[in-house]
């Protein structure tokens, strides 16, 4: 399983997944029914032929992670960027959700 961080940033949320050795064509990001799903598959094949031997190794692995998207996220403006093995999905808040923040006063007991 890849390391995934979900953080609240100014104006929205950010999901960051570390996917070393993968590229964007092997990763899929979907949104359905307020659920963000990130899935991918890694395939690695090595082949080496020398005078005395022939070596062939294969390794395969897949993953899938799903997250519930909170109310107040602008579903039409979600973006995904893949750079140097790190996938960053930005989920911006709607204008209404940004305004609903309320500071709670703490009373001394």
N, C-alpha and C positions, 0 to 999 in steps of 0.2 A: 504494500500500500504506500502510495506517495504521501509525503508530508503536506498537509493542507492547513492553511491558516485562514480564519474568517475574522475580519476586523471591521469596526465601524470607523469610517473616515469622514472628514468634513463633507457633508452633502450626500452621503450614501454609505455603501458597504463595499468591501473588497475581499474577494476570495483569491488566495494565492496558492498554487500547487507547484511543488518542485518535481519536475519530470526529467531528470538527467538522462541523456542518451536518446531522448525521443524528439521527434519533430512534429510540427503542427498537423501534418497529414495523417498522423496516427492517433490524434486526439479529437474527441467530439464533445461539444458542449450543447446541451439541449435544455429548453425550458418548457415545462408542461404542468398545468394544474398547480401553480405556485411552487414547483419543485425544480431546482436547478440540478442537472446531472452532468457530471464530468466523467467521461470514460475513455479508456485508451488501451492500446495493445503495443507491446514491445517485442520485437523479434530480432534475434541476433544469430547470425550464422558465421562460423569461421571455418576456413578450409586451408590446410597446409599440406603440401606435398614435398617430401624430401627424398633423398636417395634411399634411406632405409625404411621409411614409413609414410603412411598417409593418415592424416588426422582431420576429422570433421566434427565440429561441435555445433549444437543448436540449443538455443534457449528461448522460451516463449513465456510471456506473462501478460495478464490483462488485469485491469482494475476498473472499478466503478464506485464513485462517491456521489451521494445525493444530499442536498440541503434544501430545507424549506425556506422559501423566499418570504421575508416579512411583508406585512401590509405596508403600503406607503412607498414601495419601490416602483419606479417608472419602467414598466416591462418593455416598452418600445425603445428604450435608450441603453439597454444592457450591452456592454462591449467586452470582447475577449481579445487579449493580446498575448502572443507567445514569443518570448525573447530569451535566447540563451538557456533553454531548458526550463524556463519558469513561465507558467501560465498564470495570467492575472485577469480575473473577471471583475469588472466594475459594475455595480448595481446602484445607480443614482436614485436618490429619493425624489419623490414628486414635490412640487412647490408647496402643496398642502401639508405634507408630512414634515417638511422643514419648519413650518410655522407652528406646529403643534407642540414644540418643545416647551416644557414648563419647569421652572425652578421650584423646588419644594423647600420650604423653610423648616429648619431643624430647631425644635424647641428643647430647652434645657429641662431636665426632670427635677 
